[in-house]
Amino acid sequence: MKSFTFKQFVIQQSKEVFRVGTDGVLLGALANSNHALNVLEIGTGTGLISLMLAQKNPESKFFGIDINKQAADLTKINFENSPFSSRLENVHQDFKEFETHERFDLIVSNPPYFEASDSEKDKIARQTVELNFRQLISKSSTLLSKNGIFSVIIPAEAGRDFVAIAEENHLFLVRKINILGIVNSNVKRIILEFSLTEKSLEESEFIIEKSPRQYSDQYLELTQEFHVFKEG
């Protein structure tokens, strides 16, 4: 499978691992990583999100975890080949069994959500088979630093349940980004960010395309430091 070239790093891809996608790019670009010196990514896939955040945050260090060995191996390659390699680490492990005394200023995840799939890679990367929302939220809530942020991108229809489970785990919704695939369409994805401290909710809208196969000015501006866009 072809590699994916960004301005400051290259993502090697594999048929066994879910490839670079818009959801990951959006979370990497939009996650609130201000003041986050210690970052955890749950379910690294190719390592894209951590690499984007490492580019944005030159003082931060990153730890990635993935239950899929092929994904963990691929992440390791992409981390090691990047200019940020000294600040990036990853392991092959089940997050449910992950133990650490560290606390993280930012925890990011593009979690599994499809309920059915024919491919083996999607069964792990896109289903709630290995890690469901409740397990993800409950564990993450114990790993946040005092002022830490838990940031995820999920389908819009899953938002209400996700927020309810987060509240059960004493996590407060502080930011919500409603993502539309194209102008005047329904909300497709949402980025939700939670804190251990209750704050006023910041809500906004983000549009990916202004017309079919034409990125919006909003998307182009957001990703200009990452994407290599073809001329014309």
C-alpha positions as CSV (number, residue, x, y, z in Angstrom):
1,M,0.0,0.0,0.0
2,K,1.3,3.5,-0.9
3,S,2.8,5.6,1.8
4,F,1.1,8.9,2.7
5,T,3.4,12.0,2.6
6,F,2.9,14.9,4.9
7,K,5.0,18.1,5.0
8,Q,7.2,17.0,7.9
9,F,6.8,13.2,8.1
10,V,5.8,10.2,6.0
11,I,3.2,7.5,7.0
12,Q,4.0,4.0,5.8
13,Q,0.7,2.1,5.4
14,S,-0.2,-1.6,5.4
15,K,-3.1,-3.7,4.2
16,E,-3.5,-5.1,7.7
17,V,-3.9,-1.7,9.4
18,F,-6.6,0.9,8.9
19,R,-5.1,3.5,6.6
20,V,-4.8,7.3,7.0
21,G,-8.2,8.8,7.0
22,T,-10.0,12.2,7.5
23,D,-11.1,11.4,11.1
24,G,-7.5,10.9,12.2
25,V,-6.3,14.1,10.4
26,L,-9.1,16.1,12.0
27,L,-8.4,14.9,15.5
28,G,-4.7,15.4,15.1
29,A,-5.3,19.0,13.9
30,L,-8.2,20.0,16.2
31,A,-7.4,18.3,19.6
32,N,-6.7,20.8,22.3
33,S,-3.0,20.1,22.9
34,N,-2.2,23.5,24.5
35,H,0.0,22.9,27.5
36,A,0.0,19.1,27.0
37,L,3.5,17.9,27.8
38,N,2.6,14.3,28.3
39,V,0.3,12.8,25.7
40,L,-1.3,9.3,25.4
41,E,-2.8,7.9,22.2
42,I,-5.1,4.9,22.5
43,G,-5.3,2.8,19.3
44,T,-2.5,4.4,17.3
45,G,-3.1,2.6,14.0
46,T,-0.4,4.2,11.8
47,G,0.7,6.7,14.4
48,L,-0.8,9.6,12.4
49,I,-2.5,11.5,15.3
50,S,0.6,11.4,17.6
51,L,2.8,12.5,14.7
52,M,0.6,15.5,13.9
53,L,0.5,16.5,17.6
54,A,4.2,16.0,17.9
55,Q,4.7,18.4,15.0
56,K,2.4,21.0,16.7
57,N,4.0,20.6,20.1
58,P,7.8,20.5,20.0
59,E,8.1,20.2,23.8
60,S,5.7,17.3,24.3
61,K,6.4,13.6,24.6
62,F,4.0,10.9,23.3
63,F,3.1,7.4,24.2
64,G,1.0,5.2,21.9
65,I,-0.7,1.9,22.6
66,D,-2.4,-0.5,20.2
67,I,-3.8,-4.0,20.7
68,N,-3.2,-4.9,17.0
69,K,0.5,-6.1,16.7
70,Q,0.6,-5.1,13.0
71,A,-0.6,-1.6,13.9
72,A,1.9,-1.3,16.8
73,D,4.8,-2.4,14.5
74,L,3.7,0.0,11.9
75,T,3.5,2.9,14.4
76,K,7.0,2.1,15.6
77,I,8.3,2.3,12.0
78,N,6.5,5.7,11.4
79,F,7.6,7.0,14.8
80,E,11.3,6.1,14.3
81,N,11.4,7.5,10.7
82,S,10.0,10.9,11.8
83,P,11.9,14.0,12.9
84,F,10.2,13.7,16.3
85,S,11.4,10.1,17.1
86,S,13.1,11.0,20.3
87,R,9.7,12.1,21.8
88,L,7.6,9.2,20.6
89,E,7.2,5.8,22.1
90,N,4.6,3.0,21.5
91,V,3.8,-0.5,22.7
92,H,1.7,-3.4,21.6
93,Q,-0.7,-4.0,24.5
94,D,-4.4,-4.2,25.4
95,F,-5.4,-0.8,26.8
96,K,-7.6,-2.6,29.4
97,E,-4.4,-4.1,30.9
98,F,-2.3,-1.0,30.6
99,E,-0.8,0.1,33.9
100,T,1.3,3.2,34.6
101,H,1.9,5.7,37.4
102,E,2.1,8.5,34.9
103,R,-0.7,10.9,34.3
104,F,-1.4,12.5,30.9
105,D,-2.2,16.1,30.0
106,L,-3.9,14.9,26.9
107,I,-5.4,11.5,26.0
108,V,-6.5,11.1,22.4
109,S,-8.4,8.4,20.6
110,N,-10.1,7.7,17.3
111,P,-11.9,4.7,18.9
112,P,-13.6,1.7,17.3
113,Y,-17.2,2.0,16.5
114,F,-18.5,0.0,13.6
115,E,-20.7,-2.9,14.8
116,A,-20.0,-5.2,11.8
117,S,-17.3,-5.7,9.3
118,D,-16.0,-8.4,6.9
119,S,-12.2,-7.7,7.2
120,E,-10.0,-8.7,10.0
121,K,-8.3,-5.3,10.3
122,D,-11.7,-3.6,10.6
123,K,-12.8,-6.1,13.2
124,I,-10.2,-4.8,15.6
125,A,-9.8,-1.2,14.3
126,R,-13.4,-0.4,13.7
127,Q,-15.6,-2.5,16.0
128,T,-16.3,-2.3,19.7
129,V,-15.1,-5.9,20.0
130,E,-11.8,-5.3,21.8
131,L,-12.5,-2.0,23.6
132,N,-16.0,-0.6,24.1
133,F,-16.8,3.0,24.9
134,R,-17.4,2.3,28.6
135,Q,-14.0,0.6,29.0
136,L,-12.2,3.4,27.1
137,I,-13.8,6.2,29.1
138,S,-13.5,4.5,32.5
139,K,-9.8,3.7,32.1
140,S,-9.0,7.1,30.5
141,S,-10.6,9.0,33.4
142,T,-8.1,7.4,35.8
143,L,-5.1,8.4,33.7
144,L,-5.8,12.1,33.2
145,S,-3.7,14.7,35.0
146,K,-5.6,17.3,37.1
147,N,-6.0,19.7,34.2
148,G,-5.9,17.0,31.5
149,I,-8.1,16.7,28.4
150,F,-9.6,13.5,27.0
151,S,-10.3,14.0,23.3
152,V,-12.1,11.7,20.9
153,I,-13.7,11.7,17.4
154,I,-16.8,9.5,17.0
155,P,-19.9,9.2,14.9
156,A,-22.5,11.9,15.7
157,E,-25.1,9.3,16.6
158,A,-22.9,7.9,19.3
159,G,-22.4,11.2,21.0
160,R,-25.3,11.1,23.5
161,D,-24.3,7.7,24.9
162,F,-20.6,8.6,25.0
163,V,-21.3,11.8,27.0
164,A,-23.6,10.0,29.4
165,I,-20.9,7.3,30.1
166,A,-18.3,10.1,30.6
167,E,-20.5,11.8,33.2
168,E,-20.8,8.5,35.1
169,N,-17.0,8.6,35.2
170,H,-16.9,12.2,36.5
171,L,-15.7,13.6,33.2
172,F,-17.3,16.9,32.1
173,L,-17.8,17.8,28.4
174,V,-16.0,21.1,27.8
175,R,-15.7,21.2,24.0
176,K,-17.8,19.8,21.1
177,I,-17.0,20.2,17.4
178,N,-19.8,19.2,15.0
179,I,-18.2,18.0,11.8
180,L,-20.1,18.1,8.5
181,G,-18.9,16.2,5.4
182,I,-20.2,18.9,3.1
183,V,-22.0,22.2,3.3
184,N,-25.7,21.8,4.4
185,S,-25.3,18.1,5.2
186,N,-26.1,16.5,8.5
187,V,-23.4,16.3,11.2
188,K,-21.3,13.3,10.4
189,R,-18.7,13.1,13.2
190,I,-18.2,14.9,16.5
191,I,-15.0,15.7,18.4
192,L,-15.7,15.6,22.1
193,E,-13.3,16.8,24.8
194,F,-13.7,16.1,28.5
195,S,-12.1,17.4,31.6
196,L,-12.1,16.4,35.3
197,T,-13.1,20.0,36.0
198,E,-16.5,21.4,35.0
199,K,-16.3,24.4,32.6
200,S,-18.6,26.2,30.2
201,L,-19.1,24.2,27.0
202,E,-17.4,25.5,23.9
203,E,-19.3,24.3,20.7
204,S,-18.4,24.9,17.1
205,E,-19.0,23.6,13.6
206,F,-16.5,22.3,11.0
207,I,-17.2,21.7,7.3
208,I,-14.8,19.4,5.4
209,E,-15.9,20.0,1.8
210,K,-17.6,23.1,0.2
211,S,-18.6,20.9,-2.8
212,P,-17.9,17.3,-3.8
213,R,-14.1,16.7,-3.8
214,Q,-13.4,20.3,-3.0
215,Y,-12.1,21.0,0.5
216,S,-13.6,23.9,2.4
217,D,-11.4,26.9,3.2
218,Q,-11.8,25.9,6.8
219,Y,-10.2,22.5,6.1
220,L,-7.5,23.9,4.0
221,E,-6.5,26.4,6.6
222,L,-6.6,23.8,9.4
223,T,-4.4,21.4,7.6
224,Q,-2.0,23.7,5.7
225,E,0.9,22.9,8.0
226,F,0.4,19.2,7.5
227,H,-1.0,18.3,4.1
228,V,0.8,18.4,0.8
229,F,-1.9,19.6,-1.6
230,K,-1.6,19.0,-5.3
231,E,-1.6,22.1,-7.4
232,G,-4.6,22.8,-9.7
